[in-house]
Amino acid sequence: MNKQIKLLTIRQAARLIDGFTEYQIRRLVKNGALPYLKSGNRVLIEEQAIFDYISNSQNMEVNAYE
């Protein structure tokens, strides 16, 4: 069974999660927090990478308060 990878533009990635702006997504890409592919001038981010980033960020926040 083949797993399809869903790639999103910066705009699509920002719309995926409430509270994220295009600027924030660009900053995460620039800082290396989100892996990306470049296709011409377009920056493409794997949808799962966004979910992984959020999951890891939430875990760090919870651990910081324990």
FENWO-V879339 format. One record per residue. RES is the residue in one small letter. SS is DSSP state (hx for helix, st for strand, lp for the rest). BURIAL is b if it has 24 or more other C-alpha atoms within 12 Angstrom, else e. Layout:
BEGIN
{{RES,SS,BURIAL} {RES,SS,BURIAL}}
END
This chain:
BEGIN
{{m,lp,e} {n,lp,e} {k,lp,e} {q,lp,e} {i,lp,e} {k,lp,e} {l,st,b} {l,st,b} {t,lp,b} {i,hx,b} {r,hx,e} {q,hx,b} {a,hx,b} {a,hx,b} {r,hx,e} {l,hx,e} {i,lp,e} {d,lp,e} {g,lp,e} {f,lp,e} {t,lp,e} {e,hx,e} {y,hx,e} {q,hx,e} {i,hx,b} {r,hx,b} {r,hx,e} {l,hx,b} {v,hx,b} {k,hx,e} {n,lp,e} {g,lp,e} {a,lp,e} {l,lp,b} {p,lp,b} {y,lp,b} {l,st,e} {k,st,e} {s,st,e} {g,lp,e} {n,lp,e} {r,st,e} {v,st,b} {l,st,b} {i,st,b} {e,st,b} {e,hx,b} {q,hx,e} {a,hx,b} {i,hx,b} {f,hx,e} {d,hx,e} {y,hx,e} {i,hx,e} {s,hx,e} {n,hx,e} {s,hx,e} {q,hx,e} {n,hx,e} {m,hx,e} {e,hx,e} {v,hx,e} {n,hx,e} {a,hx,e} {y,hx,e} {e,lp,e}}
END
